[in-house]
């Protein structure tokens, strides 16, 4: 089964500032702000929602098709994907722009200053779902340029490809009309509890009314687990306890990878949510969004230890 992932591919430059931003910003002089934060660590990681989801899906022996452009500096990412055995046939390379990148500086109080360059991501609007030769069984429309998300969602709807709409941090970019129209085309809608409240405010729909427009509503709750709702049932998913918490970044993407890999293998919603929970825990235990690893046996053993039931994730 092929799972299409429309979303961002990016390089993440993660920096740690060993002091507090507040000690270097004068509130009464903010109109002439000119500061330099000397960082003591700098790490380059591979990221972007499509890349993160695709990475964990591949660990679960799924067959994702990443549908997103890279820039003229793509060599590191492409070689990495090929080493993993990921399909790179639908990752066009921009001739003029660099790959999307996030420059993230975190101070000792865990405050962050982020500069994001969309770069080659702007060219996702030139990509067409109908150009994919493989049969797509399911799609995930994850965060990237808003216009690309709207376009690829509409194309999936027209081609009768069921998909999950996952606006995440791009949610504020959507007008109420755009948000309602795209939700109405999707089979699944996924959001964390804050994003769900924002969705309700923007659309004017309650959780119950959202289920008049999508078949399944997934709410992720961080350390409290997740809730999967249909019109007829509610599944409360308890979290898989992490051995350590190294970095929560990317946990949501890993959850999506686990959930929808299980879904495309015909498993019930309770099991899908639990698979998502285990996958997200592996991400939490490692710094960065694509540095965790596991075998299917290790994953299955951890699933059994957490939920006291066996699972077979093999196709």
C-alpha positions in Angstrom: 0.0 0.0 0.0 1.2 3.5 -0.9 0.7 6.4 1.5 1.1 9.9 0.0 2.6 12.5 2.3 2.2 16.1 1.2 4.1 18.4 3.5 7.4 20.1 4.2 11.0 18.9 3.9 13.4 21.1 5.8 16.8 21.4 7.4 16.6 22.3 11.1 19.5 24.3 12.6 19.1 24.0 16.3 21.1 26.3 18.6 21.3 26.6 22.4 21.9 30.0 24.0 23.3 29.5 27.5 21.6 32.6 29.0 18.1 34.1 29.1 16.9 36.3 26.2 15.3 38.6 28.7 18.7 39.6 30.0 19.7 41.0 26.6 16.5 42.6 25.4 15.6 46.0 26.9 11.8 46.5 26.9 12.0 50.3 26.6 14.4 50.0 23.6 12.6 47.3 21.6 11.8 49.8 18.8 15.5 49.8 18.0 16.2 46.1 18.7 19.7 45.0 17.7 20.9 42.0 19.6 23.3 39.1 19.0 23.0 35.8 20.8 26.3 33.9 20.9 25.3 30.2 21.0 27.4 27.4 22.4 25.9 24.5 20.3 24.7 24.2 16.7 23.3 21.1 15.2 21.9 20.5 11.8 19.0 18.0 11.6 16.8 16.7 8.9 13.2 17.7 9.4 10.0 18.9 8.0 6.7 17.2 8.7 6.6 15.1 5.5 10.2 13.9 6.2 9.5 13.1 9.8 6.3 11.2 9.1 7.9 9.3 6.2 10.9 8.3 8.3 8.9 6.6 11.0 6.6 5.0 8.5 9.6 3.4 6.9 10.7 2.1 10.3 7.3 0.4 10.4 7.9 -1.1 7.0 5.3 1.0 5.3 5.7 2.4 1.7 5.3 6.2 2.0 5.6 8.5 -1.0 7.0 11.8 0.1 5.5 14.6 -2.1 7.5 17.7 -1.5 10.3 19.7 -3.1 13.9 20.1 -1.9 16.3 22.9 -2.8 19.5 23.1 -4.8 21.2 22.0 -1.5 19.3 18.8 -1.5 22.2 16.3 -1.7 22.3 15.5 2.1 18.6 14.8 2.3 18.4 12.8 -0.9 21.3 10.6 -0.1 19.8 10.0 3.4 16.4 9.0 1.9 18.0 6.7 -0.6 20.0 5.0 2.2 16.7 4.4 4.0 15.1 3.0 0.9 12.5 5.8 0.7 10.9 6.6 -2.6 12.5 9.9 -4.0 10.7 9.9 -7.4 8.3 12.7 -6.3 10.8 15.0 -4.6 11.6 17.7 -7.3 14.7 19.8 -6.9 14.5 23.6 -7.1 17.0 25.1 -9.5 17.0 28.5 -7.8 16.1 28.1 -4.1 17.6 26.4 -1.1 15.7 23.8 0.9 13.3 25.1 3.5 15.0 25.7 6.8 14.3 26.5 10.4 16.8 28.3 12.5 15.8 27.7 16.1 17.6 29.3 19.1 16.6 28.2 22.6 17.6 29.9 25.8 18.1 28.3 29.2 14.5 29.1 30.1 13.3 27.1 27.1 12.1 30.2 25.3 12.6 30.0 21.5 13.3 32.4 18.7 12.7 30.8 15.3 13.4 32.1 11.8 11.8 30.0 9.0 12.8 30.2 5.4 10.2 28.5 3.1 12.6 28.4 0.1 11.9 25.5 -2.2 8.7 24.7 -0.3 7.1 27.5 -2.3 7.3 25.3 -5.4 5.0 22.6 -4.0 2.1 24.4 -5.7 3.6 23.3 -9.0 3.2 19.6 -8.0 0.1 17.6 -9.1 -1.2 14.5 -7.3 -2.5 13.1 -10.6 1.1 12.8 -11.8 1.9 10.0 -9.3 2.1 6.7 -11.2 1.6 4.4 -8.2 -1.9 3.7 -6.8 -2.4 5.8 -3.7 -4.4 4.1 -0.9 -4.3 7.0 1.6 -2.9 10.5 1.9 -1.8 12.9 4.6 -2.0 16.6 4.0 0.5 17.9 6.5 1.8 21.4 7.1 3.6 23.3 4.3 2.7 26.3 2.2 -1.1 26.9 2.7 -1.8 27.1 -1.0 -0.1 23.7 -1.6 -2.1 22.1 1.2 -5.4 23.4 -0.2 -4.5 22.3 -3.7 -3.3 18.8 -2.8 -6.3 18.2 -0.6 -8.7 19.1 -3.4 -6.8 16.9 -5.8 -7.0 13.9 -3.4 -10.8 14.6 -3.0 -11.3 14.8 -6.7 -9.3 11.6 -7.2 -11.3 9.8 -4.4 -8.2 9.3 -2.3 -9.1 9.3 1.4 -6.9 11.6 3.4 -6.2 13.1 6.7 -6.1 16.9 7.0 -3.4 18.0 9.4 -2.9 21.8 9.4 -1.0 21.9 12.7 1.1 25.1 13.0 -0.3 26.3 9.7 -3.8 26.5 11.1 -3.6 30.3 11.7 -2.9 30.9 8.0 -6.2 29.5 6.9 -9.3 31.7 6.6 -12.5 30.2 8.2 -13.8 29.5 4.7 -10.6 27.7 3.5 -10.5 25.7 6.7 -14.1 24.6 6.5 -13.8 23.7 2.8 -10.7 21.6 3.3 -12.0 19.8 6.4 -15.2 19.0 4.4 -13.1 17.1 1.9 -11.1 15.0 4.4 -11.9 11.7 6.1 -9.7 12.4 9.1 -9.0 15.6 11.0 -6.1 15.6 13.5 -5.1 18.4 15.9 -3.8 18.8 19.4 -6.1 20.2 22.1 -5.0 23.8 21.5 -5.4 23.5 17.7 -8.8 21.9 18.1 -10.0 24.9 20.2 -8.7 27.2 17.5 -10.4 25.1 14.9 -13.7 25.4 16.8 -13.3 29.2 17.0 -12.5 29.6 13.3 -15.2 27.4 12.0 -17.9 27.9 14.6 -18.3 24.1 14.8 -18.2 22.2 18.0 -16.4 18.8 18.2 -19.8 17.1 17.6 -20.4 19.4 14.5 -16.9 18.7 13.2 -18.0 15.0 13.0 -20.7 16.1 10.5 -17.9 16.9 8.1 -15.2 14.3 8.8 -15.6 10.6 9.7 -12.9 10.6 12.4 -11.6 13.4 14.7 -8.2 12.7 16.4 -7.1 14.9 19.3 -3.6 14.5 20.6 -3.1 15.4 24.2 0.7 15.1 24.7 1.6 13.2 27.9 -2.1 12.5 28.5 -2.4 10.4 25.3 -5.0 10.9 22.6 -8.7 10.7 21.8 -10.2 9.3 18.6 -13.8 10.1 18.0 -16.4 9.0 15.4 -20.1 9.8 15.5 -20.7 6.5 17.3 -17.7 5.9 19.4 -14.9 7.5 21.4 -11.6 5.8 21.9 -9.4 7.1 24.7 -5.7 6.1 24.1 -3.4 6.0 27.1 0.2 7.1 26.5 3.1 4.8 26.2 5.5 5.8 29.0 8.9 7.0 27.8 12.1 5.8 29.4 13.4 9.4 29.2 12.3 12.7 27.7 15.0 14.0 25.5 13.1 16.1 23.0 9.3 16.3 22.4 9.8 17.8 18.9 8.6 15.4 16.3 6.4 13.3 18.6 3.3 14.4 16.8 4.7 13.4 13.4 5.7 10.0 14.8 2.2 9.5 16.2 0.7 10.2 12.7 3.1 7.8 11.1 2.2 5.0 13.6 -1.6 5.7 13.4 -1.9 5.8 9.7 0.5 2.9 9.0 -1.7 0.8 11.3 -4.9 2.2 9.7 -3.8 1.2 6.2 -3.2 -2.3 7.4 -6.8 -2.7 8.5 -6.4 -2.3 12.2 -9.2 -0.8 14.4 -9.0 2.7 15.7 -8.1 1.7 19.3 -5.1 -0.2 18.0 -4.2 2.6 15.5 -4.1 5.1 18.4 -1.9 2.8 20.5 0.5 2.2 17.7 0.7 6.0 17.2 1.4 6.4 21.0 4.3 3.9 20.9 5.8 5.5 17.8 5.6 9.0 19.4 7.4 7.7 22.5 10.4 6.5 20.5 10.7 10.1 19.1 10.5 11.7 22.5 13.4 9.6 23.8 15.8 10.9 21.1 17.0 14.4 20.3 15.8 15.6 16.9 12.9 14.3 14.8 14.5 11.5 12.8 17.1 10.0 15.2 15.0 7.3 16.8 15.1 3.8 15.5 13.6 0.4 16.3 12.9 -3.0 14.7 9.4 -4.3 14.2 10.1 -6.9 16.9 11.2 -4.2 19.4 8.2 -2.1 18.5 5.8 -5.1 18.9 7.4 -6.1 22.2 7.0 -2.6 23.6 3.4 -2.4 22.4 2.7 -5.7 24.2 4.4 -4.5 27.4 2.4 -1.3 27.4 -1.1 -2.4 26.3 -0.9 -6.1 27.3 -1.9 -7.4 23.9 0.0 -8.6 20.9 0.2 -6.9 17.5 1.4 -8.0 14.1 2.6 -5.0 12.1 3.9 -7.0 9.1 2.1 -6.6 5.8 
